[in-house]
Amino acid sequence: MTDRAIAFACEDCWLYGVLSVPEQPARRGVLLVVGGPQYRVGSHRQFALLARRLADAGVAVMRFDYRGMGDSEGERRDFSTVDADLRAAVDAFTAQVPEVREVVLWGLCDAASAALFYAHQDRRVTGLALANPWARTEEGAARATLKHYYLSRLVQPGLWRKIASGRFDYGGALRSFVDLCSAAGGKSRQGAAAESQAHSPAGPKAASTPALPERMLQGFTRFPGETLFIISGADLTAREFEDMAAAPAWRRAMRDGRVTRRVLAGADHTFSRAAWREQVAQWTLEWLRSW
C-alpha cells in the first residue's frame, strides 16, 4: 500500500487528507471520519494506524480534516454541521480511487454521530462503522456517571484508603452526588430550552431541531445499509450510548439483521493499547467482508 496526500474543495475552502491505497483496492472503501477536537492522525496515531492496517488488507482508506480543523481551511465547526465536508470527501475519495464503488463511514465518538446524520443522504454510503457514538445530554451523562462510575468506585481499594486516612472530601462528594441525582432525574438544560421554545412564538423552529438522541435515531432508522457498532467496555461515553440505546425505539432498530455489535471489554474511549487497536481493525475487516 501507499500513502499519498490529497487536497479537495468544500464550498469555498480547501480540505486536506491522506489516502492509503493498496495495489488492488476492493470495491468497498473506508472513509475515516475524524471527531473533534482532533485531526486526521488521531489520538496516539489511531487513525493513521487503522488506515494502514486496512489498506494492507486490500481496503482503500481516506482520512481528512474538516473545515477549520488540522490543515484544512475555513471556520471551525462541530460534528452536527459537517454534511458538506463529508459529501466533498466522498466525492474526492471515489474520484481518486475509482475502484471504490461503495463507501463505509468509520467514526469514533462525535464522528460516529456525524456519520449517522449524513449516511442516509448519500447512496454511495453502504455501511457505517460506529465506535463509542457520542449521545451526550446533561441527563444522560448524569445517569451514566451514577450508574457506572459511582458503583465501580465503591469497590476500588483506593477510595477506602482515602476514607480511612481522612483525606476524603465528604462535602464535595455529597454535593457532586446531589447535583448528579438532580440532573439525572430531571430534564437536561437542552431539553428544557427546546420545550420552552416550542411553547413560544418561535416554537416551530425549535420543533424542527430534534435533540441529539432523536436526531441520531432518525439517521439510523433512515439508513438502509449495514452498521457495525464497536463499544468500549470501560468508557462513560460508550455507557451513555448503551443506556440511550436501551430505549424501546432504539432496541427495535438494533435488532435489525443488518446491525452488528461488538464489545471490547476493558477498552478505553480511544482504544489506546495496541491489542485493542488490533482487535478493532480485525473486527472492522471481518465485518467489511461479511456482506
Buried (B, 14 or more C-beta within 10 A) or exposed (E): BEEEEBEBEBEEBEBBBBBBBBEEBBEBBBBBBBBBEBBBBBBBEBBBBBBBBBBEBBBBBBBBBBBBBBBBBBEEBEBEEBEBBBBBBBBBBBEBBEBBEBBBBBBBBBBBBBBBBBBBEBEBBBBBBBBBBBBBBBBBBBBBBBBBEEEEEEEEEEBEEEEEEEEBEEEEBEEEEEEBEEBBEEBBEBBEEBBEBEEEEEBEEBEEEEEBBEBBBBBBBEBEBBBBBBBBEBBBBBBBBBBBBEEEEBEEBBEEEEBBEBEBEEBBBBBEBEEBBBBBBEBBBEBBEEE
